[in-house]
Amino acid sequence: MLVRQPTSESNAAGTISTLNKTVPFGNPRQLSLDFSTGPSLKATPAEFIALRARQIPILFVRNPRARRYIIRLRRDGSARVTIPRGGSAAEARRFAERNVTWLEQQLHALPRRHQPPAKLTIGSEVLFRGDLVKIEADVTGPGALLRLGDETITFLDPDTDLRPAVEAHLRRIAARELPRKVYEYATKHNLTVRKVTVRNQRSRWGSCSRRAAISLNWRLIQTPPFVSNYVVVHELMHLRQMNHSPRFWAEVERAFPDYKTAVHWLKTHAVLIR
C-alpha cells in the first residue's frame, strides 16, 4: 500500500533494477539529536510504500526517454520508480505495489552497515544527498578538479587523501542550504528562530537552545532530503517542547507524520556519516 507524503530488474509492464522509551530531560537549556536518538523503532520525497514490517520512502520520476516502468531500491533504503513517456502516476503506483515482495527481498539484502574508507581517493564513493557518489577526476578543463556528481572541487595533489577537500566542499554546501531549510520550516510552523549554525559535531545531528538557536551537523548534506528535513523539524519542535517527552514526539508526528523512517535511516547509516 502506498502512503502519500521521496539495485536488480523484473517485468510486469515494467522493470526492476538492482542496484531502504522516550526520555524526559527535566528543564535543560539545550537539547540535541544524537546519532542514537529516536523513539524505538519516517518529510519525505513524496510518498511512502508499505512493506510487511515497515514503510519506505518512494519517489516517482518521469523520464520521457524511458520505454517502460522501472523500479529501483536505492542504497539508502528508499525506492524510485521511473515513469515512461505516456505513463501515468496511477499505473506507476500499481506497478510499485505489485513489486512489494521484490522490494522486501532487496531491502533485506542491503548491507546493514557500510564502513567508510579512512582515505578518499579518485574512485572512492562518498555519501551525498543520500546516494553514494563516486569521486572522479575532471579532465575537461584546466587545473586540478574533482567531480562529485554535479559538484566540482579543486584539489592540489590527486595522490594525497582527498577527504579534506571533499569534506570542505560539502560543508560549504551545508552552510548555504541547511539554514535556509530551517527558516522555511520555521515559517511554515509559525516558529521564531534567532540563529542557525552549521557545525562539525561528532556525535549529534543537531541541537536547539532555549534562546531559539539551532545548530545542525554539516553531514546532514550527506543524507537524503527527507532525513535532513526531519532533523530540522525535530529541532524546531523543541521550541514547543524542550524535552523528549511523549508530548514532544506528538509534536514531531503532527509536523512530520512519517518521521520514523527518517529515524531508522539515521540509525542504520550513522557509521557512513562519521
Backbone hydrogen bonds, N-H to C=O, Kabsch-Sander energy under -0.5 kcal/mol:
donor,donor_aa,acceptor,acceptor_aa,energy
3,V,48,F,-4.8
4,R,2,L,-0.5
5,Q,46,A,-1.8
8,S,18,T,-0.7
12,A,14,G,-0.5
15,T,69,Y,-4.5
16,I,10,S,-0.7
17,S,15,T,-0.5
17,S,71,I,-3.7
18,T,7,T,-1.3
18,T,16,I,-0.5
19,L,7,T,-9.9
23,V,244,H,-0.6
27,N,25,F,-0.5
31,L,208,C,-2.7
33,L,206,G,-3.6
34,D,32,S,-0.8
35,F,203,S,-1.8
37,T,34,D,-1.5
46,A,47,E,-0.5
47,E,58,I,-1.2
48,F,3,V,-4.1
49,I,56,I,-2.6
50,A,1,M,-4.2
51,L,49,I,-0.5
51,L,54,R,-3.3
56,I,49,I,-2.1
58,I,47,E,-2.5
59,L,79,A,-2.2
61,V,59,L,-0.5
61,V,81,V,-2.9
63,N,83,I,-2.7
66,A,63,N,-1.7
69,Y,13,A,-1.1
70,I,82,T,-1.4
71,I,15,T,-3.4
72,R,80,R,-2.6
73,L,17,S,-0.8
74,R,72,R,-0.6
74,R,78,S,-3.1
77,G,74,R,-2.1
79,A,57,P,-3.0
80,R,72,R,-2.3
81,V,59,L,-3.0
82,T,70,I,-3.0
83,I,61,V,-3.1
85,R,63,N,-0.5
85,R,66,A,-1.3
87,G,84,P,-2.4
92,A,88,S,-1.9
93,R,89,A,-2.2
94,R,90,A,-2.0
95,F,91,E,-2.7
96,A,92,A,-2.3
97,E,93,R,-2.5
98,R,94,R,-2.0
99,N,95,F,-0.8
99,N,96,A,-0.8
100,V,97,E,-1.2
103,L,99,N,-2.2
104,E,100,V,-2.5
105,Q,101,T,-2.2
106,Q,102,W,-2.6
107,L,103,L,-2.8
108,H,104,E,-2.2
109,A,105,Q,-1.4
110,L,106,Q,-0.9
110,L,107,L,-0.6
123,G,135,I,-2.5
124,S,121,T,-2.5
126,V,133,V,-2.9
128,F,131,D,-3.0
129,R,221,I,-1.8
130,G,222,Q,-2.4
131,D,128,F,-1.6
133,V,126,V,-3.2
133,V,131,D,-0.8
135,I,124,S,-3.1
136,E,134,K,-0.5
136,E,147,R,-2.5
138,D,145,L,-2.3
139,V,137,A,-0.8
145,L,138,D,-0.5
145,L,143,G,-0.7
146,L,153,I,-3.5
147,R,136,E,-3.5
148,L,151,E,-2.8
149,G,134,K,-0.6
151,E,148,L,-2.2
153,I,146,L,-2.5
155,F,144,A,-1.6
160,T,157,D,-1.7
162,L,120,L,-3.2
166,V,162,L,-2.5
167,E,163,R,-3.2
168,A,164,P,-2.1
169,H,165,A,-1.8
170,L,166,V,-2.3
171,R,167,E,-2.4
172,R,168,A,-1.7
173,I,169,H,-1.8
174,A,170,L,-2.5
175,A,171,R,-2.6
176,R,172,R,-1.2
177,E,173,I,-2.5
178,L,174,A,-2.4
181,K,177,E,-1.8
182,V,178,L,-2.1
183,Y,179,P,-2.3
184,E,180,R,-2.0
185,Y,181,K,-2.3
186,A,182,V,-2.6
187,T,183,Y,-2.2
188,K,184,E,-2.0
189,H,185,Y,-1.9
190,N,187,T,-1.3
191,L,186,A,-2.9
193,V,191,L,-0.5
194,R,212,A,-2.2
195,K,212,A,-1.4
197,T,214,I,-2.3
199,R,197,T,-0.5
199,R,216,L,-2.9
205,W,33,L,-4.4
206,G,33,L,-1.0
207,S,215,S,-2.3
208,C,31,L,-3.0
209,S,213,A,-2.2
210,R,29,R,-2.6
212,A,209,S,-1.6
214,I,195,K,-3.0
214,I,212,A,-0.5
215,S,207,S,-2.3
216,L,197,T,-2.6
217,N,205,W,-2.6
218,W,199,R,-2.5
220,L,217,N,-2.0
221,I,218,W,-2.0
222,Q,219,R,-2.1
223,T,220,L,-1.2
227,V,224,P,-1.3
228,S,224,P,-1.8
229,N,225,P,-2.6
230,Y,226,F,-1.4
231,V,227,V,-2.2
232,V,228,S,-2.2
233,V,229,N,-2.4
234,H,230,Y,-3.2
235,E,231,V,-2.4
236,L,232,V,-2.3
237,M,233,V,-2.4
238,H,234,H,-0.6
238,H,235,E,-1.0
239,L,236,L,-1.9
240,R,237,M,-1.3
241,Q,237,M,-2.1
243,N,241,Q,-2.0
244,H,23,V,-0.6
249,W,245,S,-2.1
250,A,246,P,-1.9
251,E,247,R,-1.8
252,V,248,F,-2.3
253,E,249,W,-2.4
254,R,250,A,-2.1
255,A,251,E,-2.1
256,F,252,V,-2.6
259,Y,42,K,-0.8
259,Y,256,F,-1.4
261,T,258,D,-1.1
262,A,258,D,-0.7
263,V,259,Y,-2.2
264,H,260,K,-2.4
265,W,261,T,-2.2
266,L,262,A,-2.4
267,K,263,V,-2.2
268,T,264,H,-2.2
269,H,265,W,-1.6
270,A,266,L,-0.9
272,L,269,H,-1.3
273,I,269,H,-1.0
273,I,270,A,-0.7
274,R,270,A,-1.4
